[in-house]
Amino acid sequence: MTDSLQKNELLAQAARAQAAQIVQSLAAALTQRGWMMTSAESCTGGLIAGACTELAGSSHWFERGFVTYSNAAKTELLGIPAALIATHGAVSEPVARAMAEGALAHAHAQLSVAVTGVAGPSGGSADKPVGTVWLGWCVAGRTHTECQHFAGDRAAVRAQTVAHALARLLELLPPA
């Protein structure tokens, strides 16, 4: 195995292990509050929902996940105006914000997480290189967004996105 492949696999493994630990804490925090969460995913293709539902009993705190990989899915399932995507691009702050808000509006949940990005190996540009991910969260009536640039191959970018999205969601929870 080449050094690059080993590095990518280690990045992905570490991120998956981190996500599994975060899900345990998130489950406890949401169960304590009696809250449900939802996810809207593009570049991760359902990995956030998968990480959450890997834990037994997740139906007590995970309500639903939207895999909105195409722009049409973002519009049809989350209510994002096609003009917003056309103006800013699918990988942008306005779209991440709209995904988080749209997921919450189309679910029976108190909080949401959304991700849209360029996982690679192709699809990047000078403005949005591979590894660029916009994330959005709706928690306690407020929407938060941020852009991250993750290293590694497709699997590493996606795994790091899941871990970061869930870790930040946990940080944004108000005190119980």
N, C-alpha and C positions, 0 to 999 in steps of 0.2 A: 504494500500500500504506500502510495507517495505521501510525502509530508503534508501536502495540501489536502489530500483526502482525509488523512488522519486528523488534521486540525479541524476540518469541517465537521467530521463525525464527532469529535470531542465537544465542539461548540453546540451541536444539536443535542447530544446526550446530556450535557450539563443543563441546557435550557429545559429539556423535558423533565429532568429530575427536579429542577427548581419549580416548574409549573405544577407538578404533582404535589409538592409541599405547600405551595400557595393555595391550591384548591382545598386542601384540608382546612386551612385557616379561614378561607373565604366561606366554606360550607358552614363552619361553626358560627362565624359572624352573621351570616344571613339567616341561619336557622334561629339564632338568638333573637334577631329582630323580627322574625316572621316575614322576611322579604323574599321576593323572587327576582331573578335576573334573567336577562335575555342577551343574545349576541347577534351582531350583524357582521358577517365576514366575507371578505373578498379574497385577498391573497392567501389567507390561511385555509380557505375551503372547508370550514367546519371543524378545524382542529381545536378551537377554543371550546366549542360545544362538546367535542369529543373528550377533551381533558376534564371538563366539568362532569360529564356523565359517566366517566370511568369510575367515579366514586359511587359506591353503593349508597342509596338514599338520596341521590341528587334531585330526585323529583320533588323533594321538599323545598328546594331553593333555586333550581334551574327550570325556568318556565318554557323557553323555546329558543332555537337558534335559526337564524336566516343565513343561508349561503347565497350570497348575491354576487356571484363571480362576474357576470356580464352586466353591462350598463343597463340593459333592458330589465334584468332582475332587480337592480337597484330601484328603478322607476316603478316597476309593477308591484314588488313586494314591500318596499319601504316608502313609496310615495315621493321619491326624490325627483324633482323636475328634470327632464332630459336637458333642458337649457342650462341648468346649473352644471351638469356634467360636461356638456359641450363647451361651456365657458371656461371652466377651471380644470377640467380633466378629472378622471376617476380617482387619481392619486393626488388628493389636495385636501387642504383644511376644510373648505366648505362642504366637500362631499363626506369627509369623515364625520363632521358635525351633523350633517343631515342624516347619515346612516345611523348614528347613535340615537338621534331624536326620533327618526322613523321607526327604528326597532322598538323603542319604548312606546310609541303611539300605536303600534300594531301588536302589542303583547299585553299580558296581564302581569306586569312586573313593576318593580319600584326603581330598578336601575338597569343600565345597559352598557355594553362595550361594543365598539365597532373598529374594524381595521380595514384599510385599503392600501395596497402597496405594490412594489415591484420586487417579486421574489427571485426572478431570474430563471435561467441564466440570460435570457434575452429580455427585451422590452424596456430596458433602461434608456435614458437620454442624458445629455449634459446637465439638464435641470433636475432630473429625477433618475439618478443612477440606480442600478440594481442594489437592493438593500434599503431603499427609501420606503418608509412606511408611515402613513398618517394614522393616528389612533384617536378615537373619541369615546368619551364616557358621559353618561347622564346619571347623576347621583344627587339625590336630595334637591331636585328642582334646578340643578345647574349643569350646564354642559361644559366639559373640559376637552381640549384637544392638544395634541403635540405631534411633532414629527421626530422620528428616530431614523438612524442610519445603521443598519445591522450588517455585520461582516459575515463572510462565508458563502457557501453555495445555497441553493434553493431550500434544502432541508434545514440548514442552519438558520437562515433568515426567517423561515416560517416558525421554527421552534422558539427562537428568541422573541419573535413577535407575540406568540402565545404567552410566554412567561412574563414579558413586560406588560402586556395588556391586563393580565390578571393581577399582577403585583400592584400596578397603579390603581386598579379598581379597589383593591383592598385598602390601599392608602387613602383613597378618597372617601371611604365610608365615614360618616359622622359617628361620634361616640354613641355607644348603645345607651 
